């Protein structure tokens, strides 16, 4: 299958402690509109996803999810933000993380996890993203 987007550029990315646990950080400045990394893992059914009812599930089709909990999936360390600097994009079956703005060296990479995930997992404990922490 041909690669649907420009291949992610190999920027230096670092896994470090963040306010939400571990996070993924830019080890160097990264320009806007760059594909950084693919979120990957085992493809599972909705039934299996419901059974797991855990984190690291990324819906890619009505009845398919990527179960990305393996620590080899570096993209799993990207935390939620209500004002993200990245976004998840991709054709059916794939998820790529792309920068929405210029990112400074040392800045944490974030994307919006979506309303359902936010309501189920984040809202009950309070959002710790930079935007919400300022409130």
N, C-alpha and C positions, 0 to 999 in steps of 0.2 A: 504494500500500500504506500503510495507516495506521501511524503510529509506534507500536511495541509497548511502549515505556516512556515515562515522562515525558522530555521533551527534555532533553539535557544542559544544565546551567546554565553560563553563560559565566563561569567562574572564571579568574583570571589564572594561566596556566601558563607556566613558563619552562624552556627547554632550557639546561642548564648541564653543566659537567664534573662527573663523579662518579667513584667508585672503579672503576666498570666501563666507563668511556668517557664517553659523553654520557648524561644522564638527564633525566627530566622532574620538575620541582619545582613545588610550590604557591607561587604568588606572593602568596597571601593565605590566611587560615584557611578550611578547607573542612569543613562538617559531615559527620557520618556518614550513610551511605545516600544519597549524591548521585551521580547519573550524570554523569560528567565529560566523557567523550569517546568517540567511536566509533573502533574499530580498523578501517581500511578499506584497500582495494586491489583489484587485479584478482583475480577468482575463477578458480582454476586446478584442474585435475584432480590426482588422486593421482599419476598417471604423471608429469605435469609437475613436481609438487612433489618427487618422488623424483629426477628428473633434476637439479633445481636444488640439492637437498639443502642448502639454506642456511638462514639465519636469516630472521626476519620472516615465517615461514609460520605461519598460524593455522588449524587444522582446524575446519571448520564443519559437515561432514557426512562420512560414511564415505569418499566419493571427491571431496570438495571442500575446498579451502584458500583462504584469503585470502593473497595475496602482497603484503605491506604494506611493501615496502622503499622506496617513494617517500618522499623527505624531506618531502613535503607531509602525510604521515600522521604527525601529531605524536604519536599514541599509540605509535608504534614506539619512542619514546625511553624508555618505561617499562621499567625494569630488573626483573630477577628478585629476589625475596627469599624466604627460607625462612620468614620471619615478615612477610608482606605487609600493607600498609595498604589495598590495593584488591583487587578481584576482577574477573575477566572473566565476564560473563554475557550471555545473549541467546538469542533464538529461533534456530532453524536459519537459517543464512545471514548472521547479523549478530553482531557482538561489541561489547559496550559495557563500558566500565570504570566500576565503581562503588566508592565509598569504603566500606571495612569499618569504619572508625573515624574519629573526628575527626582532621583533619590540620592541623598547625600551618603557618603561613607559613614558607617556607624548607625544609620537609621534602620529601624525595624521594618520589615516587609509585612504588610497587612492587606487583607481583603475582606469584603463584607460576606459573612457566612450565610446571609439570607434570613428572612423573617421566621420561618419554621424552626431552624436551628437556634436562632436567637431566643425565640419564645420558650423552647424546650430546655435549652442548656445554659444560656447566658443570663437571661432576665431574672430567673429565680435567685441567682446569687449576686446579681449586679454586674453591669458591664464595667470592665476595667480598662477599656481603650482610652487613649489620650483625650479624645473629645469628651467622653463621659466623666473622666476623672477630674476635669476642670469645672464640672457643675457643682 
